[in-house]
Amino acid sequence: MARLKYTFIDTESWWDRDLHRAYQHLDPATEHRRIGCRRIGVAAALDVEIDDEGRISVGAVASWTALDLGGEREVVSRLFDHLRQREDRIVVTYGGIATDVQILTLAAMQYGLRLPPHLLDLPGRKGPRWHLDLALMLKGGGRTFHHLSEVALRIGIPLKLLEDKKWVDAPASAGAWDQVRAHCEKDCIVTASAMIAWRCVQGHDALRLEPALLGLFAGVLRSRSEESYGGLLQAYQVSLEQRISSAWAEAA
């Protein structure tokens, strides 16, 4: 089996009050806020590879905020440049078709940015697609979409790593921006964990979930041990090591 090379991406966005009011002026009956009225404030990316023996290697962990760079255009541009340097990788999102990719595309249209090749819509293109939405893969032909937190709980990700996952408020201070950036990175890690679990059941004979997650977290911690989620990852890493050791002892 060929080496699998992925880049997991996630974004955080918030409603733009002016866009929402302008659209509501055109359609006064609209009460809910629409995806097209969101602006991206934070983006993150995580490189992960799986070799033919099931070993996990972690590359770059990167993130960008509108506070640091000056606005949505710069965040989106940095993410696109990052992906263009990874044309041999499959970009993975969770629910990206419904949210992240739509908002990224609208931002690209507004600012005149060219989409990276992974996100281009090329009707009739042959061969593998370079963007995979894991939420759609899990849904298949059914009607139910699973929340990423549901999937993470099923594969044993600790609740403490997921507690702040559902709602992310727009940051109002430098410290809050840093928290959202860390949250965005953590979403990439959780998505990577779910992707590894999915690959385990898709016929990768050498891939085993717990050793693979151990490799994922160890790789992330090499550059992110000081992050707010670092201690939680370290605690789960110790738990995984103990479970693997116990399993080996029982097998012996």
N, C-alpha and C positions, 0 to 999 in steps of 0.2 A: 504494500500500500504506500502511495506517495505521501511525502511529508505534507501535513495540513497546516496552512499558514493563515491565521485569522487576525484581523484588527477589529476589536469590539469598540463601538462608539456609543455615546449617549450625550444628550443635550438637556439643559434646563431652560425653560422659557416662561415668560409671564405676559399677561394681557397688557397691551398698549392701550391706555385709556383714550388717546386721541383717535386711534384707528377704530376702536369700538364705537365711540360716539359718532364718528363720521359715517360708519356703516349703518348705525341705528338711525341716523338722519335720513338715509336712503330707504331704509326698511324699518319703520317705527314699530312694526309688529314683532321684530326680533328682540327677544328677551335674553336668550342665552348668548354667551360670548363664544365666538367662532374661532377655529384654529387659525384662520387667516389674520386674526388680530393679535397674534402672539409674536413676541420678539425673543430671540435667543440671547441669553446672558452668560451662559457657561457651556462649554463643551469639553469632553474628555475622550481619550482613546487609549486602548491597551492592546499591545501585540502579544499574541500567544501562538506557539507552534506545538504540534503533536507529531512525533516521529513514528516510524513504522513499528517500533517496539513499545509504543504507548507512553513514552517519556514526554514530559511537559517542559517547555522552555519559555520563559517570559522575557520579552524585550522591553521596548519603551513604554513607560506610563506617562502620559502627557495630558495637560489640561490648560484651559485658557478662560479668562473671565473678562467681561466688559469693563469691569473696574480697572483692571490692569492695563487693558489695551485701548480703551477709549470708546467702545461701543460694539453693537451687534456686528457691523460690517467686518471689523477686525477679528472678532472671534470666529466668525464663519470662514473668513479668508484663511486664517491660520489652520483651521481644521481641514479645509480643502487642500492646502499645500501639504499638510502632513499626509493625507491620503494619496496625493499624487506621487509621493515618494515611495508608495507601497502598492504599486500597480499589480504586483504578483500575489497580493493577499486578497482573501475574501473578507469584505466588511460585514460584520454581524451586528444587528440591532435587535431589540425586543420591542415589538410594536412600532418599529420605525416607519413602516409604510403608512400607518395611520396618523403619525404625529411628526416625529423628528424629521423625516425626509421631506414631508410636505412643507414644514416651516423652513428648512434649509433651502429648498427650491425657491420658495417665495422670496427669501432673503437674497438669494443669488440673482433672481430676476430684478429685484429693486436696485441692487448695487452693481449690476453688470458683472457678476462673478461667474466664471465657468465652472460647471460642476465637475468633480473628479470622475474618472471613468467608471468607478463602481456604482455611481448613482445616476448614470445616464440612462434614459429610456430609449432603447434601441429595438423597435419592433422587428421581429423576425430574426434577431440575432441568434446564432447557433453556439453550442458549447455551454460551459457552466456559466451561471450568473454570478457576478462578482459582488452582489449584495444579497445577504440571506437574512430574512426576518424570522427569527426563531419562533416568535408568537404564531406566525402563520404556519410554520412547519408543524408545530404541535397541534394546531387547530385542524389541519388537514381538510377533509371534506365535511367536517362537522360544523355545528353552529356556535360552539362555545369557545370563547377566548379565555385562556387562563392568565390571571395576573402573575407577573414575575415572582411576586412574594409567595404565591401559592406553590409554584414550581420549586422555588428555593426551599420552602419548608418540607416538601415531599422528599427532597434529596438530602435533607439533614442539615441545611444551613441554619445556624443558631438564630433564634428569634431576635437577640440583641443586635445582630447585624442588619436586621430588617425593620426595626422599630420606627425609624424616621423615614421610611421609604415612600409612603403614599403621597404625602403632601410636602411640598417645598415652597415656603413663602419667599417672595421677592426680598432680597437682602437689603438692609437699611444701614449697614455699617461694614467697615473693612473686615471685622471678625466674622460677620455673617456671610460675607462673600466667600471667605475662606472655608466656612462650613459647607456652603453649597458646592464649592469646587470639590471638596473631599467627598461629598455625597454623590456627585456625578461620577467621580472615579470609582467609588464603591459600587455604583450601579453597573459599571463595566465589568467589575470583578464578579458580581453576582450573575450577570449574563454569561460570562465566560464559564462559570461553574455549571450553569444550566446547559450550556452548549456541550460541555464535556460529558455530562450525564446523558444527553441525547445521543452523542456520538457513541457512547458505550453500548447503547441498544441498537445501533444501526449497523453492527457487524464488524467493528474494529476489534479484532480478536485479542490484541495485546493490551487494550486499554481497560484499566480498572478504576472505578470511580474514586475511592478513598485515596489510593496512592497518587492519582492524577490531581486531585484537589490539594493534596499535601504539596505537590510540586508547584502548583499554581500559586498557592499562598506564600510559599517560601520564596518564589521568584519575585512576587510583588513586594514582599517585605524587605527585599534587598535594597530597594530604593524608596520605600514608603513606610518604614517602621515608625517614623516620627509623626505620621499623620494621625488624625483623631480616631480613625478606624484601625490603626496599627495594633493596638493592644487587643482588640476583639479578634483580629486575624491571628495574632500570636496565641491567644487562648484556644481558639479552635484548632490551630495547628497542633498544639500539645495534645488536645483531645483526640485528634485523628491519629497521631503517632501512638498513643496508648491503645486505641482500638485496633490498629494494625498489628502492634506487638502482641496483643492478647489473642488475635486471630491466628498469628503465626505459632504462638505457644500452644494453643488448642490443637492446631493441625499437627504439631510435632508429637 
